[in-house]
Each structure stands twice: as structure tokens, then as C-alpha cells.
Amino acid sequence: MITDDLTSDNGHLMIGGVDSVDLAKKYGTPLYVFDVSQIRNQIRKFKSAFEEVGLKYQVSYASKAFAVKAIYQVMKQEDVHIDVVSGGELHTALAAGFPSEKISFHGNNKTFDELVMAVQNHVGVIMLDNFHEIELLSRILNTDHEKINVMLRLTPGISAHTHKYDQTGQTDSKFGFDVESGQAKEAMKQVLDDPNMNLLGIHAHIGSQIFGTQGFVMLAKKMIAISKDLQKEFNYWPEVINLGGGFGISYNADDDPITANEFIKQIADELKQNCDDVPEIWIEPGRSIVGPAGYTLYEIGSRKDIPNLTPYVSVDGGMGDNIRPALYQAKYEAVVANKMDQSIVETAHIAGKYCESGDIMIDQQPLPKTDPGDILAVLDTGAYGYSMAMNYNRNPRPAVVFVEDGQDKLVVKRETYQDLTSLDLDY
Ligand SMILES: *Cc1c(COP(=O)(O)O)cnc(C)c1O
């Protein structure tokens, strides 16, 4: 979101104490830039909010939002847990030296091979999602003579007010064991009966880009009610209740996200009111940790003016490096990084370079007078940008740079044309 916090030096956008226009020159465009101190600060806010309310807790970064070695290393430095959802994310985290006991493995269709990989690498928790998986895991543990922590992912019947593709907690969902129909109880029975599985607790994730606290407070209440039910039936009390992620961020002025403090305080109140022995509370923020810290720098190229219509200003990237506008009608804001001190003169569509009419990065963007070669910085692109990037139209994926304390460091190289054909074979 455009705020007064955006710092500018000589009319240039500064990121983490570094001139963004220099970064564009040094590394080329499009370029993802992350302000690492913003990432650290957000993690520390979550932690201190829990410490203030005196709950036992764990913050687990949902790494699908941005999953490269360097970010896993930052998470290791910040001493948090991480979620992974695939063998590829698990491989990346392990390759980064991230401790396996702090990894939770999620997903609604983990393959046999992925489960074997998780077991052999001794991940901290496997988040069981369905009966097929309980069976697979049970077989693997039995053959490999291994034991492992598991949690049950539940669909508690709560739907968050967010985009349809971002809702996951309602009963009609592909994720988790349904509570209402008794699936959750059956799953719990199976897990408790398996001597190789240690049931750490229960999990639910109700969606993404959620703004109010209401959904989370309802969820906390529901999870306690479910726990009490299970206690009656199985004499089992969860060590951990995992409330998932989904905390919204401000992509533009209409978005009004909850602060970590507000949300955690309300949850803590709800939990304390409803039970004497509050389990350890885990949360899984993804977007809110890396989203606002990310910027994408593009070079402005062509322009199309149509009489009486909004002009199109095109950049050298688009849906290949940020699919969210095309996929979710996501809204972004941008600034012209080399003209921060110039006044706005028009509103334009910011178009990408991909051969799709839907490749519009920003529908209505106020701009100063722009020229080819200007640097456009799209804000808040840290989450689900690089991690969803692709090679449509055979465009190489951009490089990623981390900046902190006035220093910049390349953490992912730009893909080359050679990389693009490296898997292709002759015929
Ligand atoms: C995606 C996901 C998250 C993170 O969601 P954000 O909106 O990025 O905070 C957390 N938990 C689970 C299980 C997820 O699938």
C-alpha cells in the first residue's frame, strides 16, 4: 500500500536503505526485492503479542507464500517453525539447513514418496488431512520402524469472509476431516490406535487474506468445543491447537488488516474463558510475514493511448511473475521509483508483457508523467509472487534480492534462456 512510510531519496524509492533504482540497474528487471528487516519485525510482533497474553505458542511460517533457501535461513535465524506442503518445499528447507524438527508437513494429497521423505527426514509434525493418508503413513511407519508426531487437520464448518478460492474452513472443502459428520472422530480413533503416531493436537485453517478477528475468535471457541468433545470420547486433551494462518495485509487503502496484537489478545481471551488448561497455540502466517516486505521492480516500455479511454502503460513482466491479479482479481498499488517527487498527472492500466488480455497488473494506477525506461515498483508483492512464478511465453523468472541495513544481496539468480531449455530434449 502507498503510505508516507515509503522513503525516498533524491526522488528515488528506498528499500531497506538501498536505492531501488540502483538495484534495478545492478540486477536488471523485473526484480523481486525483499526488505528483510520488515520480515523480522513482523515475526517479532507475532511473538511479542503471544508473550504479552502469556500463552504458550509457536509461530510457523507458511512457506508456500515464498519458499527459497534464503527465506528458510531467515526463519531459522528468527527461531520459528515452518510449514511445507510438498516434497519440493521440504527439499528446499532441508537444503537451506533448516532444522527438520521444526517443520510441519501439510497438504491434502501428500504422495507416498513425500510421506516417506518426511518420515526419513524426521519432520516435526505431519498434518494428517484424510483417511488415505493415515493409511499410507501407518504403513510407512510400520515398515520403517519409525514414530512421528501428527496433527489432524479439521474442517470446523467456519467460512471466512474472503475470496472463494481463499476459503478453506467450510464443510464443503477439499481439505481436512469434517467435524460435523463425525469424520474427525473416526480419524482421531484411528490415530490414537496407531502406536507409531503421537497425536500432538488439532489444526484448522479457515482461509487467507482475512481481515476481521471474528472468524478466528469463532474458530478458537470451536476448537475448544471440539477438544472437549474428544476428551469425553477418548480421554484425550490436545497438547497443541493450531489455528492456521490467513491474516490479511493492506494491498490498497480499502484493506484494513488486523494487527497481531488485536487478534492474539482476542483469541487468548476466548481460550481462557472457555477452558482451564489452554493448549499451546500455533499460528501459521504466510502472507502477513513476507507480503508487505516484497517489492517488484519493472522497467516501463510501451504505451498505448486510445481516444477517450484509459491508456495502457506496459512493463517488462506481468502474470508470469505475479499471477494474483489474473487469478484472484488481486489489487496492487505501484509507484514510479525514479519519480517519487513528481506529481500525479494521469491514471493508466499497468499491463504486463504476456500474450493474454487478462495480463493487467493494476487496473487503475495514478502515475506521474512516465517515459520508457522509468522504473515501476509494485508494492506488497512478497507473498505468492515468486512462489507462483512461471515461464509462460518462455519468459525467464526474475532474480530475487534481499536488502537489509543498507546492503543488498542476490539470493535467487535470474533464470537464463539456457535454463529455459535445460530440461528440453531433442526429438
Ligand atoms: C496457505 C496456508 C497458510 C498461510 O496462509 P496466509 O494467508 O499466507 O497466511 C497457513 N496454513 C495453511 C494450512 C495454509 O494452507
The ligand as an SDF file (V2000), in Angstrom:
LIG
                    3D

 15 15  0  0  0  0  0  0  0  0999 V2000
   -1.6900  -21.1690    2.9700 C   0  0  0  0  0  0  0  0  0  0  0  0
   -1.7560  -21.6520    4.3470 C   0  0  0  0  0  0  0  0  0  0  0  0
   -1.3930  -20.8190    5.4000 C   0  0  0  0  0  0  0  0  0  0  0  0
   -0.9520  -19.4000    5.1990 C   0  0  0  0  0  0  0  0  0  0  0  0
   -1.9230  -18.5550    4.6800 O   0  0  0  0  0  0  0  0  0  0  0  0
   -1.5860  -16.9930    4.5610 P   0  0  0  0  0  0  0  0  0  0  0  0
   -2.8270  -16.4140    4.0060 O   0  0  0  0  0  0  0  0  0  0  0  0
   -0.4410  -16.8650    3.6270 O   0  0  0  0  0  0  0  0  0  0  0  0
   -1.2650  -16.5020    5.9270 O   0  0  0  0  0  0  0  0  0  0  0  0
   -1.4110  -21.3360    6.6780 C   0  0  0  0  0  0  0  0  0  0  0  0
   -1.7930  -22.6090    6.9100 N   0  0  0  0  0  0  0  0  0  0  0  0
   -2.1560  -23.4410    5.9160 C   0  0  0  0  0  0  0  0  0  0  0  0
   -2.5560  -24.8290    6.2450 C   0  0  0  0  0  0  0  0  0  0  0  0
   -2.1580  -22.9970    4.6140 C   0  0  0  0  0  0  0  0  0  0  0  0
   -2.5260  -23.8270    3.6310 O   0  0  0  0  0  0  0  0  0  0  0  0
  1  2  1  0
  2  3  1  0
  2 14  2  0
  3  4  1  0
  3 10  2  0
  4  5  1  0
  5  6  1  0
  6  7  2  0
  6  8  1  0
  6  9  1  0
 10 11  1  0
 11 12  2  0
 12 13  1  0
 12 14  1  0
 14 15  1  0
M  END
$$$$
